Protein backbone atom coordinates (compact mmCIF):
# COMPACT_ATOMS: atom_id res chain seq x y z
CA UNK A 1 0.00 0.00 0.00
CA UNK A 2 1.26 3.38 -0.90
CA UNK A 3 1.68 6.02 1.68
CA UNK A 4 -0.98 8.62 1.44
CA UNK A 5 0.28 11.92 0.23
CA UNK A 6 -1.14 14.98 1.72
CA UNK A 7 -2.96 17.23 -0.69
CA UNK A 8 -1.05 20.38 -1.61
CA UNK A 9 -2.45 23.49 -0.10
CA UNK A 10 -2.47 26.63 -2.14
CA UNK A 11 -1.71 29.67 -0.07
CA UNK A 12 -2.70 33.01 -1.47
CA UNK A 13 -0.34 35.81 -0.65
CA UNK A 14 -1.86 39.22 -0.61
CA UNK A 15 -0.29 42.52 0.19
CA UNK A 16 -1.96 44.08 3.18
CA UNK A 17 -3.45 47.48 2.56
CA UNK A 18 -1.42 50.21 4.21
CA UNK A 19 -3.41 53.01 5.70
CA UNK A 20 -1.81 56.42 5.24
CA UNK A 21 -1.77 58.37 8.44
CA UNK A 22 -2.19 62.12 8.28
CA UNK A 23 -1.03 64.52 10.93
CA UNK A 24 -3.78 66.01 13.01
CA UNK A 25 -1.63 69.00 13.90
CA UNK A 26 -3.06 72.38 12.98
CA UNK A 27 -0.73 74.23 10.62
CA UNK A 28 -0.12 77.81 11.66
CA UNK A 29 1.73 80.20 9.38
CA UNK A 30 4.80 81.79 10.99
CA UNK A 31 4.50 85.38 12.05
CA UNK A 32 6.59 87.50 9.73
CA UNK A 33 8.10 90.88 10.17
CA UNK A 34 7.74 93.40 7.40
CA UNK A 35 10.71 93.59 5.00
CA UNK A 36 11.56 97.09 6.23
CA UNK A 37 11.85 95.82 9.80
CA UNK A 38 14.15 92.98 8.67
CA UNK A 39 16.32 95.59 7.00
CA UNK A 40 16.51 97.63 10.20
CA UNK A 41 17.25 94.56 12.31
CA UNK A 42 20.07 93.47 10.01
CA UNK A 43 21.64 96.80 9.15
CA UNK A 44 21.28 98.98 12.23
CA UNK A 45 24.51 97.85 13.87
CA UNK A 46 26.59 100.93 13.19
CA UNK A 47 28.42 99.13 10.40
CA UNK A 48 28.88 100.83 7.07
CA UNK A 49 27.35 99.01 4.14
CA UNK A 50 29.46 100.61 1.41
CA UNK A 51 32.97 101.95 1.03
CA UNK A 52 31.72 105.49 0.40
CA UNK A 53 29.65 105.46 3.60
CA UNK A 54 32.56 104.09 5.63
CA UNK A 55 34.80 106.91 4.41
CA UNK A 56 32.22 109.59 5.30
CA UNK A 57 31.91 108.58 8.95
CA UNK A 58 33.97 109.79 11.86
CA UNK A 59 35.60 106.37 12.15
CA UNK A 60 37.03 106.43 8.59
CA UNK A 61 40.61 106.11 9.89
CA UNK A 62 39.66 102.98 11.85
CA UNK A 63 38.00 101.46 8.77
CA UNK A 64 41.09 102.30 6.65
CA UNK A 65 43.32 100.53 9.17
CA UNK A 66 40.99 97.51 9.12
CA UNK A 67 41.17 97.41 5.30
CA UNK A 68 44.99 97.65 5.42
CA UNK A 69 45.10 94.74 7.88
CA UNK A 70 42.90 92.67 5.56
CA UNK A 71 45.10 93.36 2.50
CA UNK A 72 48.26 92.51 4.49
CA UNK A 73 46.63 89.29 5.70
CA UNK A 74 45.65 88.30 2.16
CA UNK A 75 49.18 88.94 0.89
CA UNK A 76 50.81 87.16 3.84
CA UNK A 77 48.65 84.06 3.30
CA UNK A 78 49.27 84.27 -0.48
CA UNK A 79 45.55 84.13 -1.22
CA UNK A 80 45.51 87.33 -3.25
CA UNK A 81 47.86 89.15 -5.56
CA UNK A 82 47.57 91.94 -8.07
CA UNK A 83 48.13 90.64 -11.61
CA UNK A 84 47.71 91.77 -15.18
CA UNK A 85 44.43 90.69 -16.78
CA UNK A 86 44.86 88.17 -19.58
CA UNK A 87 43.28 88.95 -22.92
CA UNK A 88 39.73 87.64 -23.27
CA UNK A 89 39.26 87.15 -19.52
CA UNK A 90 36.74 88.92 -17.31
CA UNK A 91 37.42 90.38 -13.90
CA UNK A 92 35.43 89.15 -10.92
CA UNK A 93 34.29 92.18 -8.99
CA UNK A 94 34.78 92.46 -5.26
CA UNK A 95 33.55 94.61 -2.44
CA UNK A 96 34.37 95.46 1.13
CA UNK A 97 32.28 94.09 3.97
CA UNK A 98 32.50 95.97 7.27
CA UNK A 99 31.83 94.51 10.72
CA UNK A 100 32.09 95.83 14.25
CA UNK A 101 33.18 93.06 16.60
CA UNK A 102 32.59 93.20 20.35
CA UNK A 103 35.69 92.22 22.30
CA UNK A 104 35.40 90.45 25.68
CA UNK A 105 36.58 93.61 27.45
CA UNK A 106 33.68 95.58 25.93
CA UNK A 107 35.70 97.46 23.33
CA UNK A 108 34.85 97.47 19.63
CA UNK A 109 37.09 96.08 16.92
CA UNK A 110 36.73 97.31 13.35
CA UNK A 111 36.98 94.45 10.86
CA UNK A 112 36.93 94.76 7.08
CA UNK A 113 36.77 91.87 4.63
CA UNK A 114 37.39 91.89 0.90
CA UNK A 115 34.95 89.47 -0.73
CA UNK A 116 34.47 88.44 -4.34
CA UNK A 117 31.02 88.68 -5.88
CA UNK A 118 30.85 84.98 -6.66
CA UNK A 119 27.56 85.17 -8.52
CA UNK A 120 29.37 86.69 -11.51
N, CA, C and O of each residue as an XYZ file, in Angstrom:
480
protein
N       0.825     -1.161      0.000
C       0.000      0.000      0.000
C       0.882      1.242      0.000
O       1.894      1.321      0.697
N       0.475      2.168     -0.777
C       1.261      3.378     -0.895
C       0.920      4.343      0.222
O      -0.218      4.458      0.678
N       1.982      5.034      0.638
C       1.676      6.019      1.683
C       0.821      7.144      1.105
O       1.009      7.592     -0.026
N      -0.078      7.553      1.893
C      -0.981      8.616      1.440
C      -0.237      9.947      1.415
O       0.415     10.339      2.382
N      -0.351     10.601      0.321
C       0.281     11.924      0.234
C      -0.743     12.971      0.618
O      -1.932     12.890      0.308
N      -0.227     13.920      1.285
C      -1.136     14.982      1.716
C      -1.429     15.894      0.529
O      -0.546     16.177     -0.280
N      -2.638     16.336      0.436
C      -2.962     17.230     -0.694
C      -2.221     18.562     -0.527
O      -2.076     19.075      0.583
N      -1.762     19.103     -1.644
C      -1.055     20.385     -1.609
C      -2.027     21.504     -1.315
O      -3.120     21.583     -1.877
N      -1.600     22.348     -0.434
C      -2.446     23.491     -0.102
C      -1.933     24.710     -0.844
O      -0.735     24.993     -0.861
N      -2.836     25.402     -1.435
C      -2.471     26.628     -2.143
C      -2.706     27.784     -1.188
O      -3.804     27.986     -0.669
N      -1.626     28.539     -0.975
C      -1.706     29.667     -0.068
C      -1.663     30.944     -0.912
O      -0.735     31.169     -1.689
N      -2.677     31.754     -0.736
C      -2.701     33.007     -1.474
C      -1.955     34.062     -0.662
O      -2.202     34.257      0.528
N      -1.053     34.721     -1.338
C      -0.341     35.812     -0.655
C      -0.910     37.127     -1.161
O      -0.953     37.388     -2.363
N      -1.328     37.915     -0.250
C      -1.864     39.224     -0.609
C      -1.098     40.291      0.163
O      -0.660     40.077      1.294
N      -0.955     41.400     -0.458
C      -0.293     42.519      0.190
C      -1.317     43.237      1.053
O      -2.378     43.636      0.573
N      -0.991     43.398      2.329
C      -1.963     44.081      3.182
C      -2.056     45.563      2.787
O      -1.067     46.193      2.410
N      -3.244     46.076      2.886
C      -3.451     47.479      2.562
C      -2.849     48.332      3.662
O      -3.089     48.101      4.847
N      -2.061     49.326      3.257
C      -1.418     50.210      4.214
C      -2.249     51.483      4.301
O      -2.519     52.144      3.299
N      -2.638     51.800      5.506
C      -3.406     53.015      5.700
C      -2.431     54.170      5.869
O      -1.486     54.087      6.654
N      -2.665     55.236      5.137
C      -1.812     56.419      5.240
C      -2.324     57.264      6.386
O      -3.497     57.631      6.455
N      -1.391     57.559      7.289
C      -1.770     58.374      8.439
C      -1.469     59.828      8.149
O      -0.398     60.149      7.633
N      -2.363     60.676      8.460
C      -2.187     62.119      8.280
C      -2.055     62.772      9.653
O      -2.683     62.362     10.629
N      -1.220     63.795      9.687
C      -1.027     64.519     10.930
C      -2.303     65.270     11.292
O      -2.982     65.827     10.430
N      -2.604     65.273     12.548
C      -3.784     66.007     13.005
C      -3.410     67.386     13.548
O      -4.250     68.117     14.074
N      -2.113     67.724     13.404
C      -1.632     69.004     13.899
C      -2.175     70.142     13.047
O      -2.251     70.033     11.824
N      -2.545     71.218     13.692
C      -3.057     72.383     12.982
C      -1.862     73.197     12.488
O      -0.979     73.552     13.269
N      -1.842     73.486     11.207
C      -0.734     74.234     10.622
C      -0.996     75.719     10.812
O      -2.041     76.245     10.428
N      -0.017     76.377     11.412
C      -0.122     77.811     11.658
C       1.013     78.490     10.915
O       2.171     78.103     11.072
N       0.707     79.481     10.119
C       1.733     80.202      9.379
C       2.611     80.988     10.352
O       2.111     81.536     11.334
N       3.920     81.047     10.083
C       4.797     81.794     10.994
C       4.515     83.280     10.915
O       4.143     83.806      9.866
N       4.697     83.941     12.039
C       4.503     85.380     12.048
C       5.730     86.022     11.416
O       6.863     85.733     11.802
N       5.502     86.872     10.466
C       6.591     87.499      9.727
C       6.673     88.974     10.057
O       5.667     89.643     10.295
N       7.885     89.452     10.064
C       8.098     90.882     10.166
C       8.005     91.476      8.773
O       8.158     90.769      7.777
N       7.760     92.748      8.707
C       7.735     93.404      7.405
C       9.166     93.484      6.874
O      10.105     93.514      7.669
N       9.357     93.521      5.556
C      10.710     93.594      4.999
C      11.507     94.793      5.510
O      12.722     94.701      5.687
N      10.829     95.913      5.747
C      11.564     97.085      6.229
C      12.102     96.852      7.647
O      13.173     97.351      7.993
N      11.369     96.105      8.457
C      11.851     95.817      9.804
C      13.038     94.862      9.750
O      13.986     95.019     10.520
N      13.004     93.864      8.844
C      14.154     92.983      8.669
C      15.387     93.801      8.305
O      16.477     93.566      8.827
N      15.205     94.760      7.410
C      16.321     95.595      6.998
C      16.894     96.343      8.193
O      18.113     96.408      8.354
N      16.035     96.907      9.030
C      16.508     97.631     10.200
C      17.210     96.707     11.181
O      18.237     97.067     11.757
N      16.648     95.500     11.373
C      17.252     94.558     12.309
C      18.640     94.129     11.845
O      19.543     93.945     12.661
N      18.808     93.969     10.529
C      20.071     93.474     10.008
C      21.109     94.562      9.759
O      22.307     94.279      9.756
N      20.673     95.786      9.554
C      21.636     96.801      9.152
C      21.863     97.886     10.196
O      22.739     98.728      9.999
N      21.143     97.906     11.254
C      21.282     98.983     12.228
C      22.279     98.612     13.315
O      21.959     98.660     14.503
N      23.485     98.242     12.906
C      24.505     97.847     13.871
C      25.638     98.851     13.943
O      26.617     98.629     14.656
N      25.522     99.960     13.213
C      26.588    100.935     13.190
C      27.651    100.602     12.169
O      28.652    101.311     12.070
N      27.456     99.535     11.405
C      28.424     99.135     10.403
C      28.077     99.808      9.081
O      26.907     99.928      8.719
N      29.097    100.238      8.375
C      28.878    100.832      7.066
C      28.579     99.727      6.062
O      29.155     98.642      6.130
N      27.691    100.006      5.149
C      27.351     99.014      4.141
C      28.185     99.167      2.880
O      28.350     98.203      2.134
N      28.709    100.347      2.629
C      29.460    100.611      1.410
C      30.735    101.363      1.756
O      30.843    102.003      2.802
N      31.697    101.268      0.844
C      32.974    101.952      1.033
C      32.773    103.452      1.202
O      33.364    104.065      2.091
N      31.939    104.043      0.349
C      31.719    105.490      0.404
C      31.144    105.917      1.753
O      31.531    106.951      2.297
N      30.223    105.123      2.289
C      29.647    105.458      3.597
C      30.677    105.319      4.706
O      30.697    106.117      5.644
N      31.533    104.307      4.603
C      32.557    104.095      5.630
C      33.539    105.257      5.655
O      34.020    105.642      6.720
N      33.838    105.816      4.485
C      34.798    106.909      4.410
C      34.196    108.255      4.817
O      34.937    109.209      5.053
N      32.869    108.349      4.902
C      32.222    109.589      5.303
C      32.042    109.692      6.808
O      31.792    110.781      7.327
N      32.163    108.590      7.508
C      31.914    108.583      8.948
C      33.125    109.067      9.723
O      34.226    109.190      9.187
N      32.894    109.336     10.989
C      33.974    109.794     11.864
C      35.052    108.725     12.045
O      36.214    109.044     12.296
N      34.666    107.473     11.918
C      35.603    106.370     12.151
C      36.348    105.959     10.885
O      36.849    104.836     10.818
N      36.440    106.833      9.873
C      37.029    106.430      8.590
C      38.477    105.960      8.759
O      38.914    105.066      8.034
N      39.219    106.531      9.686
C      40.614    106.106      9.890
C      40.650    104.676     10.419
O      41.513    103.888     10.033
N      39.707    104.341     11.307
C      39.660    102.979     11.852
C      39.293    101.976     10.763
O      39.837    100.872     10.725
N      38.367    102.356      9.875
C      38.000    101.464      8.766
C      39.179    101.306      7.797
O      39.413    100.208      7.292
N      39.918    102.383      7.532
C      41.086    102.297      6.646
C      42.131    101.352      7.221
O      42.716    100.555      6.488
N      42.369    101.431      8.524
C      43.320    100.528      9.172
C      42.859     99.079      9.088
O      43.669     98.171      8.903
N      41.546     98.867      9.225
C      40.993     97.512      9.125
C      41.175     96.972      7.702
O      41.477     95.793      7.517
N      40.988     97.848      6.690
C      41.174     97.413      5.303
C      42.644     97.113      5.024
O      42.951     96.158      4.310
N      43.553     97.909      5.572
C      44.989     97.649      5.424
C      45.362     96.305      6.033
O      46.114     95.533      5.438
N      44.833     96.029      7.221
C      45.097     94.736      7.877
C      44.610     93.578      7.018
O      45.282     92.551      6.923
N      43.455     93.735      6.396
C      42.904     92.667      5.558
C      43.785     92.431      4.332
O      44.061     91.282      3.984
N      44.228     93.498      3.677
C      45.098     93.360      2.504
C      46.423     92.695      2.897
O      46.906     91.809      2.192
N      47.008     93.121      4.021
C      48.261     92.507      4.490
C      48.065     91.029      4.786
O      48.930     90.208      4.481
N      46.922     90.689      5.384
C      46.634     89.294      5.704
C      46.491     88.458      4.432
O      46.986     87.333      4.364
N      45.815     89.009      3.430
C      45.649     88.296      2.159
C      46.997     88.074      1.475
O      47.247     86.999      0.930
N      47.858     89.077      1.502
C      49.179     88.943      0.887
C      50.067     87.987      1.673
O      50.812     87.206      1.082
N      49.993     88.042      2.993
C      50.809     87.160      3.839
C      50.427     85.696      3.618
O      51.294     84.824      3.557
N      49.125     85.434      3.499
C      48.651     84.058      3.296
C      48.704     83.631      1.836
O      48.346     82.501      1.505
N      49.148     84.531      0.958
C      49.270     84.271     -0.480
C      47.954     83.804     -1.093
O      47.925     82.896     -1.923
N      46.864     84.445     -0.665
C      45.547     84.126     -1.222
C      45.083     85.187     -2.200
O      44.005     85.069     -2.781
N      45.893     86.230     -2.387
C      45.506     87.329     -3.254
C      46.754     88.011     -3.760
O      47.703     88.219     -3.003
N      46.762     88.358     -5.021
C      47.864     89.153     -5.564
C      47.334     89.961     -6.737
O      46.373     89.567     -7.398
N      47.959     91.070     -6.978
C      47.566     91.945     -8.068
C      48.290     91.470     -9.328
O      49.519     91.395     -9.347
N      47.537     91.151    -10.372
C      48.133     90.643    -11.606
C      47.556     91.380    -12.803
O      46.572     92.111    -12.692
N      48.182     91.176    -13.931
C      47.713     91.765    -15.179
C      46.625     90.858    -15.742
O      46.757     89.634    -15.723
N      45.560     91.457    -16.239
C      44.432     90.692    -16.778
C      44.796     90.118    -18.139
O      45.254     90.840    -19.025
N      44.589     88.811    -18.302
C      44.864     88.166    -19.581
C      43.801     88.561    -20.596
O      42.660     88.858    -20.245
N      44.201     88.557    -21.857
C      43.284     88.955    -22.922
C      42.127     87.958    -23.024
O      42.332     86.745    -22.999
N      40.914     88.491    -23.138
C      39.727     87.645    -23.271
C      39.150     87.176    -21.939
O      38.144     86.467    -21.927
N      39.750     87.548    -20.839
C      39.265     87.145    -19.517
C      38.485     88.285    -18.879
O      38.737     89.458    -19.152
N      37.535     87.922    -18.024
C      36.739     88.917    -17.312
C      37.198     88.992    -15.861
O      37.678     88.015    -15.286
N      37.038     90.169    -15.296
C      37.417     90.385    -13.905
C      36.223     90.079    -13.015
O      35.101     90.496    -13.303
N      36.471     89.343    -11.925
C      35.432     89.154    -10.920
C      35.468     90.367    -10.007
O      36.519     90.716     -9.468
N      34.339     90.998     -9.838
C      34.291     92.183     -8.995
C      34.328     91.782     -7.529
O      33.983     90.657     -7.167
N      34.748     92.713     -6.702
C      34.780     92.459     -5.263
C      34.221     93.671     -4.545
O      33.969     94.717     -5.143
N      34.038     93.504     -3.257
C      33.546     94.610     -2.443
C      34.041     94.426     -1.018
O      34.460     93.338     -0.621
N      33.984     95.494     -0.271
C      34.374     95.459      1.131
C      33.140     95.200      1.991
O      32.063     95.744      1.747
N      33.324     94.366      2.990
C      32.276     94.093      3.971
C      32.825     94.559      5.316
O      33.930     94.183      5.706
N      32.054     95.370      6.015
C      32.504     95.969      7.273
C      31.729     95.377      8.448
O      30.509     95.226      8.387
N      32.451     95.045      9.517
C      31.834     94.505     10.724
C      32.451     95.133     11.962
O      33.659     95.363     12.026
N      31.613     95.402     12.931
C      32.090     95.829     14.248
C      32.011     94.618     15.171
O      30.935     94.056     15.376
N      33.136     94.224     15.717
C      33.185     93.063     16.603
C      33.294     93.533     18.043
O      34.065     94.441     18.355
N      32.517     92.908     18.917
C      32.593     93.202     20.348
C      33.684     92.329     20.962
O      33.654     91.105     20.834
N      34.630     92.955     21.620
C      35.692     92.223     22.305
C      35.211     91.848     23.710
O      34.287     92.475     24.227
N      35.814     90.845     24.328
C      35.396     90.446     25.678
C      35.499     91.570     26.711
O      34.748     91.590     27.686
N      36.432     92.507     26.497
C      36.576     93.611     27.451
C      35.580     94.740     27.202
O      35.604     95.750     27.905
N      34.704     94.580     26.209
C      33.676     95.580     25.927
C      34.049     96.568     24.846
O      33.210     97.362     24.422
N      35.291     96.537     24.390
C      35.699     97.464     23.328
C      35.213     96.954     21.970
O      34.795     95.805     21.831
N      35.279     97.836     20.979
C      34.850     97.473     19.630
C      36.068     97.323     18.735
O      37.015     98.105     18.813
N      36.027     96.302     17.883
C      37.092     96.076     16.915
C      36.527     96.274     15.519
O      35.492     95.695     15.188
N      37.170     97.060     14.712
C      36.735     97.314     13.349
C      37.351     96.257     12.448
O      38.571     96.094     12.415
N      36.503     95.537     11.716
C      36.977     94.455     10.861
C      36.441     94.675      9.460
O      35.245     94.904      9.276
N      37.320     94.606      8.475
C      36.928     94.762      7.080
C      37.322     93.494      6.337
O      38.386     92.929      6.588
N      36.478     93.052      5.433
C      36.770     91.869      4.635
C      36.575     92.180      3.162
O      35.600     92.827      2.778
N      37.506     91.717      2.341
C      37.391     91.888      0.902
C      36.818     90.588      0.342
O      37.444     89.533      0.439
N      35.631     90.674     -0.240
C      34.953     89.474     -0.729
C      34.690     89.606     -2.225
O      34.456     90.700     -2.738
N      34.734     88.479     -2.904
C      34.468     88.442     -4.342
C      32.979     88.225     -4.545
O      32.354     87.454     -3.816
N      32.420     88.890     -5.517
C      31.023     88.682     -5.875
C      30.944     87.409     -6.692
O      31.027     87.447     -7.920
N      30.784     86.294     -6.025
C      30.847     84.981     -6.655
C      29.746     84.682     -7.644
O      29.880     83.754     -8.441
N      28.667     85.431     -7.621
C      27.558     85.166     -8.521
C      27.890     85.585     -9.952
O      27.119     85.302    -10.869
N      29.027     86.255    -10.157
C      29.369     86.686    -11.510
C      29.979     85.515    -12.211
O      30.357     85.622    -13.377
